[in-house]
Amino acid sequence: MKKVVLKVELYDDKIKKKTMKAVSGLSGVESVSVDMKDQKMTLIGDIDPVEVVEKLRKLCHAEILSVGPAKEEKKEEKKDEKKPEEKKKDPKENG
């Protein structure tokens, strides 16, 4: 899972809709959010940032600001750590 932040020049809602539709159709995209004020688009999923920018540049100017791990992965790891502890309690009760 990656979190990709892009700078996208969106001037009106028509271009915003076109970019959202183009990006959401790519494989691996789980979440798309657009901030019209800062002209930023945030994507979360298993995606190639270069592929996303290539798709967006057909519609408007786009550039990559940052690429990093999504924050949701940390929460999932904590949940996985708690589950084995619960499994340890079950054999004691059965024995």
CNS distance restraints for C-alpha pairs under 8 A (distance, minus, plus):
assign (resid   1 and name CA) (resid  44 and name CA) 6.77 0.50 0.50
assign (resid   1 and name CA) (resid  45 and name CA) 4.82 0.50 0.50
assign (resid   1 and name CA) (resid  46 and name CA) 4.83 0.50 0.50
assign (resid   1 and name CA) (resid  47 and name CA) 7.77 0.50 0.50
assign (resid   1 and name CA) (resid  69 and name CA) 6.14 0.50 0.50
assign (resid   1 and name CA) (resid  70 and name CA) 5.82 0.50 0.50
assign (resid   1 and name CA) (resid  73 and name CA) 7.61 0.50 0.50
assign (resid   2 and name CA) (resid  43 and name CA) 7.94 0.50 0.50
assign (resid   2 and name CA) (resid  44 and name CA) 5.66 0.50 0.50
assign (resid   2 and name CA) (resid  45 and name CA) 5.43 0.50 0.50
assign (resid   2 and name CA) (resid  46 and name CA) 5.93 0.50 0.50
assign (resid   2 and name CA) (resid  47 and name CA) 6.98 0.50 0.50
assign (resid   2 and name CA) (resid  67 and name CA) 6.81 0.50 0.50
assign (resid   2 and name CA) (resid  68 and name CA) 5.57 0.50 0.50
assign (resid   2 and name CA) (resid  69 and name CA) 4.54 0.50 0.50
assign (resid   2 and name CA) (resid  70 and name CA) 5.07 0.50 0.50
assign (resid   3 and name CA) (resid  42 and name CA) 6.99 0.50 0.50
assign (resid   3 and name CA) (resid  43 and name CA) 5.74 0.50 0.50
assign (resid   3 and name CA) (resid  44 and name CA) 4.62 0.50 0.50
assign (resid   3 and name CA) (resid  45 and name CA) 6.82 0.50 0.50
assign (resid   3 and name CA) (resid  67 and name CA) 5.81 0.50 0.50
assign (resid   3 and name CA) (resid  68 and name CA) 5.30 0.50 0.50
assign (resid   3 and name CA) (resid  69 and name CA) 5.57 0.50 0.50
assign (resid   3 and name CA) (resid  70 and name CA) 4.86 0.50 0.50
assign (resid   4 and name CA) (resid  42 and name CA) 5.70 0.50 0.50
assign (resid   4 and name CA) (resid  43 and name CA) 5.14 0.50 0.50
assign (resid   4 and name CA) (resid  44 and name CA) 6.44 0.50 0.50
assign (resid   4 and name CA) (resid  49 and name CA) 6.70 0.50 0.50
assign (resid   4 and name CA) (resid  64 and name CA) 7.59 0.50 0.50
assign (resid   4 and name CA) (resid  65 and name CA) 7.76 0.50 0.50
assign (resid   4 and name CA) (resid  66 and name CA) 5.87 0.50 0.50
assign (resid   4 and name CA) (resid  67 and name CA) 4.59 0.50 0.50
assign (resid   4 and name CA) (resid  68 and name CA) 6.60 0.50 0.50
assign (resid   5 and name CA) (resid  40 and name CA) 6.76 0.50 0.50
assign (resid   5 and name CA) (resid  41 and name CA) 5.77 0.50 0.50
assign (resid   5 and name CA) (resid  42 and name CA) 4.56 0.50 0.50
assign (resid   5 and name CA) (resid  43 and name CA) 6.51 0.50 0.50
assign (resid   5 and name CA) (resid  64 and name CA) 6.36 0.50 0.50
assign (resid   5 and name CA) (resid  65 and name CA) 5.46 0.50 0.50
assign (resid   5 and name CA) (resid  66 and name CA) 5.19 0.50 0.50
assign (resid   5 and name CA) (resid  67 and name CA) 6.48 0.50 0.50
assign (resid   6 and name CA) (resid  40 and name CA) 5.57 0.50 0.50
assign (resid   6 and name CA) (resid  41 and name CA) 5.11 0.50 0.50
assign (resid   6 and name CA) (resid  42 and name CA) 6.37 0.50 0.50
assign (resid   6 and name CA) (resid  62 and name CA) 6.70 0.50 0.50
assign (resid   6 and name CA) (resid  63 and name CA) 5.63 0.50 0.50
assign (resid   6 and name CA) (resid  64 and name CA) 4.55 0.50 0.50
assign (resid   6 and name CA) (resid  65 and name CA) 5.17 0.50 0.50
assign (resid   6 and name CA) (resid  66 and name CA) 7.05 0.50 0.50
assign (resid   7 and name CA) (resid  39 and name CA) 5.95 0.50 0.50
assign (resid   7 and name CA) (resid  40 and name CA) 4.67 0.50 0.50
assign (resid   7 and name CA) (resid  41 and name CA) 6.39 0.50 0.50
assign (resid   7 and name CA) (resid  62 and name CA) 5.61 0.50 0.50
assign (resid   7 and name CA) (resid  63 and name CA) 5.30 0.50 0.50
assign (resid   7 and name CA) (resid  64 and name CA) 6.28 0.50 0.50
assign (resid   7 and name CA) (resid  65 and name CA) 6.30 0.50 0.50
assign (resid   8 and name CA) (resid  39 and name CA) 5.51 0.50 0.50
assign (resid   8 and name CA) (resid  40 and name CA) 5.72 0.50 0.50
assign (resid   8 and name CA) (resid  41 and name CA) 6.61 0.50 0.50
assign (resid   8 and name CA) (resid  60 and name CA) 7.12 0.50 0.50
assign (resid   8 and name CA) (resid  61 and name CA) 5.96 0.50 0.50
assign (resid   8 and name CA) (resid  62 and name CA) 4.51 0.50 0.50
assign (resid   8 and name CA) (resid  63 and name CA) 6.71 0.50 0.50
assign (resid   9 and name CA) (resid  39 and name CA) 5.99 0.50 0.50
assign (resid   9 and name CA) (resid  60 and name CA) 6.32 0.50 0.50
assign (resid   9 and name CA) (resid  61 and name CA) 5.65 0.50 0.50
assign (resid   9 and name CA) (resid  62 and name CA) 6.63 0.50 0.50
assign (resid  10 and name CA) (resid  15 and name CA) 6.15 0.50 0.50
assign (resid  10 and name CA) (resid  16 and name CA) 6.09 0.50 0.50
assign (resid  10 and name CA) (resid  36 and name CA) 6.96 0.50 0.50
assign (resid  10 and name CA) (resid  39 and name CA) 6.35 0.50 0.50
assign (resid  10 and name CA) (resid  60 and name CA) 7.36 0.50 0.50
assign (resid  11 and name CA) (resid  15 and name CA) 7.01 0.50 0.50
assign (resid  11 and name CA) (resid  16 and name CA) 7.91 0.50 0.50
assign (resid  12 and name CA) (resid  16 and name CA) 6.48 0.50 0.50
assign (resid  13 and name CA) (resid  17 and name CA) 6.08 0.50 0.50
assign (resid  14 and name CA) (resid  18 and name CA) 6.42 0.50 0.50
assign (resid  15 and name CA) (resid  19 and name CA) 6.15 0.50 0.50
assign (resid  15 and name CA) (resid  59 and name CA) 7.47 0.50 0.50
assign (resid  15 and name CA) (resid  60 and name CA) 7.90 0.50 0.50
assign (resid  16 and name CA) (resid  20 and name CA) 6.12 0.50 0.50
assign (resid  17 and name CA) (resid  21 and name CA) 6.08 0.50 0.50
assign (resid  18 and name CA) (resid  22 and name CA) 6.13 0.50 0.50
assign (resid  18 and name CA) (resid  59 and name CA) 7.63 0.50 0.50
assign (resid  19 and name CA) (resid  23 and name CA) 6.08 0.50 0.50
assign (resid  19 and name CA) (resid  56 and name CA) 6.36 0.50 0.50
assign (resid  19 and name CA) (resid  59 and name CA) 6.99 0.50 0.50
assign (resid  20 and name CA) (resid  24 and name CA) 5.89 0.50 0.50
assign (resid  20 and name CA) (resid  32 and name CA) 7.30 0.50 0.50
assign (resid  21 and name CA) (resid  25 and name CA) 6.28 0.50 0.50
assign (resid  22 and name CA) (resid  26 and name CA) 7.17 0.50 0.50
assign (resid  22 and name CA) (resid  55 and name CA) 7.06 0.50 0.50
assign (resid  22 and name CA) (resid  56 and name CA) 7.37 0.50 0.50
assign (resid  23 and name CA) (resid  29 and name CA) 7.61 0.50 0.50
assign (resid  23 and name CA) (resid  32 and name CA) 7.91 0.50 0.50
assign (resid  23 and name CA) (resid  52 and name CA) 6.61 0.50 0.50
assign (resid  23 and name CA) (resid  55 and name CA) 7.36 0.50 0.50
assign (resid  23 and name CA) (resid  56 and name CA) 7.47 0.50 0.50
assign (resid  24 and name CA) (resid  29 and name CA) 6.13 0.50 0.50
assign (resid  24 and name CA) (resid  30 and name CA) 7.92 0.50 0.50
assign (resid  24 and name CA) (resid  31 and name CA) 7.89 0.50 0.50
assign (resid  24 and name CA) (resid  32 and name CA) 6.99 0.50 0.50
assign (resid  25 and name CA) (resid  29 and name CA) 7.71 0.50 0.50
assign (resid  26 and name CA) (resid  52 and name CA) 7.86 0.50 0.50
assign (resid  27 and name CA) (resid  47 and name CA) 7.22 0.50 0.50
assign (resid  28 and name CA) (resid  45 and name CA) 5.45 0.50 0.50
assign (resid  28 and name CA) (resid  46 and name CA) 4.72 0.50 0.50
assign (resid  28 and name CA) (resid  47 and name CA) 5.39 0.50 0.50
assign (resid  29 and name CA) (resid  43 and name CA) 6.93 0.50 0.50
assign (resid  29 and name CA) (resid  44 and name CA) 6.19 0.50 0.50
assign (resid  29 and name CA) (resid  45 and name CA) 4.70 0.50 0.50
assign (resid  29 and name CA) (resid  46 and name CA) 6.40 0.50 0.50
assign (resid  29 and name CA) (resid  47 and name CA) 6.27 0.50 0.50
assign (resid  30 and name CA) (resid  43 and name CA) 7.54 0.50 0.50
assign (resid  30 and name CA) (resid  44 and name CA) 5.67 0.50 0.50
assign (resid  30 and name CA) (resid  45 and name CA) 4.95 0.50 0.50
assign (resid  30 and name CA) (resid  46 and name CA) 7.95 0.50 0.50
assign (resid  31 and name CA) (resid  42 and name CA) 7.99 0.50 0.50
assign (resid  31 and name CA) (resid  43 and name CA) 5.66 0.50 0.50
assign (resid  31 and name CA) (resid  44 and name CA) 5.07 0.50 0.50
assign (resid  31 and name CA) (resid  45 and name CA) 6.84 0.50 0.50
assign (resid  32 and name CA) (resid  41 and name CA) 7.19 0.50 0.50
assign (resid  32 and name CA) (resid  42 and name CA) 5.83 0.50 0.50
assign (resid  32 and name CA) (resid  43 and name CA) 4.74 0.50 0.50
assign (resid  32 and name CA) (resid  44 and name CA) 6.69 0.50 0.50
assign (resid  33 and name CA) (resid  41 and name CA) 5.76 0.50 0.50
assign (resid  33 and name CA) (resid  42 and name CA) 5.21 0.50 0.50
assign (resid  33 and name CA) (resid  43 and name CA) 6.63 0.50 0.50
assign (resid  34 and name CA) (resid  39 and name CA) 7.33 0.50 0.50
assign (resid  34 and name CA) (resid  40 and name CA) 5.86 0.50 0.50
assign (resid  34 and name CA) (resid  41 and name CA) 4.44 0.50 0.50
assign (resid  34 and name CA) (resid  42 and name CA) 6.34 0.50 0.50
assign (resid  35 and name CA) (resid  39 and name CA) 5.54 0.50 0.50
assign (resid  35 and name CA) (resid  40 and name CA) 5.19 0.50 0.50
assign (resid  35 and name CA) (resid  41 and name CA) 6.31 0.50 0.50
assign (resid  36 and name CA) (resid  40 and name CA) 6.78 0.50 0.50
assign (resid  44 and name CA) (resid  70 and name CA) 6.75 0.50 0.50
assign (resid  45 and name CA) (resid  70 and name CA) 8.00 0.50 0.50
assign (resid  47 and name CA) (resid  51 and name CA) 7.94 0.50 0.50
assign (resid  47 and name CA) (resid  52 and name CA) 7.76 0.50 0.50
assign (resid  48 and name CA) (resid  52 and name CA) 6.52 0.50 0.50
assign (resid  49 and name CA) (resid  53 and name CA) 6.29 0.50 0.50
assign (resid  49 and name CA) (resid  64 and name CA) 7.46 0.50 0.50
assign (resid  49 and name CA) (resid  67 and name CA) 7.66 0.50 0.50
assign (resid  50 and name CA) (resid  54 and name CA) 6.17 0.50 0.50
assign (resid  51 and name CA) (resid  55 and name CA) 6.35 0.50 0.50
assign (resid  52 and name CA) (resid  56 and name CA) 6.27 0.50 0.50
assign (resid  53 and name CA) (resid  57 and name CA) 5.98 0.50 0.50
assign (resid  53 and name CA) (resid  62 and name CA) 6.13 0.50 0.50
assign (resid  53 and name CA) (resid  63 and name CA) 6.61 0.50 0.50
assign (resid  53 and name CA) (resid  64 and name CA) 7.37 0.50 0.50
assign (resid  54 and name CA) (resid  58 and name CA) 6.99 0.50 0.50
assign (resid  55 and name CA) (resid  59 and name CA) 7.64 0.50 0.50
assign (resid  56 and name CA) (resid  60 and name CA) 6.13 0.50 0.50
assign (resid  56 and name CA) (resid  61 and name CA) 7.28 0.50 0.50
assign (resid  56 and name CA) (resid  62 and name CA) 6.32 0.50 0.50
assign (resid  57 and name CA) (resid  61 and name CA) 5.32 0.50 0.50
assign (resid  57 and name CA) (resid  62 and name CA) 5.75 0.50 0.50
assign (resid  69 and name CA) (resid  73 and name CA) 7.85 0.50 0.50
assign (resid  71 and name CA) (resid  75 and name CA) 7.53 0.50 0.50
assign (resid  72 and name CA) (resid  76 and name CA) 6.66 0.50 0.50
assign (resid  73 and name CA) (resid  77 and name CA) 6.43 0.50 0.50
assign (resid  74 and name CA) (resid  78 and name CA) 6.57 0.50 0.50
assign (resid  75 and name CA) (resid  79 and name CA) 6.51 0.50 0.50
assign (resid  76 and name CA) (resid  80 and name CA) 6.31 0.50 0.50
assign (resid  77 and name CA) (resid  81 and name CA) 6.41 0.50 0.50
assign (resid  78 and name CA) (resid  82 and name CA) 6.69 0.50 0.50
assign (resid  79 and name CA) (resid  83 and name CA) 6.63 0.50 0.50
assign (resid  80 and name CA) (resid  84 and name CA) 7.29 0.50 0.50
assign (resid  81 and name CA) (resid  85 and name CA) 7.46 0.50 0.50
assign (resid  82 and name CA) (resid  86 and name CA) 6.89 0.50 0.50
assign (resid  83 and name CA) (resid  87 and name CA) 6.63 0.50 0.50
assign (resid  84 and name CA) (resid  88 and name CA) 6.44 0.50 0.50
assign (resid  85 and name CA) (resid  89 and name CA) 6.85 0.50 0.50
assign (resid  86 and name CA) (resid  90 and name CA) 6.98 0.50 0.50
assign (resid  87 and name CA) (resid  91 and name CA) 7.48 0.50 0.50
assign (resid  88 and name CA) (resid  92 and name CA) 7.34 0.50 0.50
assign (resid  89 and name CA) (resid  93 and name CA) 6.67 0.50 0.50
assign (resid  90 and name CA) (resid  94 and name CA) 6.44 0.50 0.50
assign (resid  91 and name CA) (resid  95 and name CA) 6.10 0.50 0.50
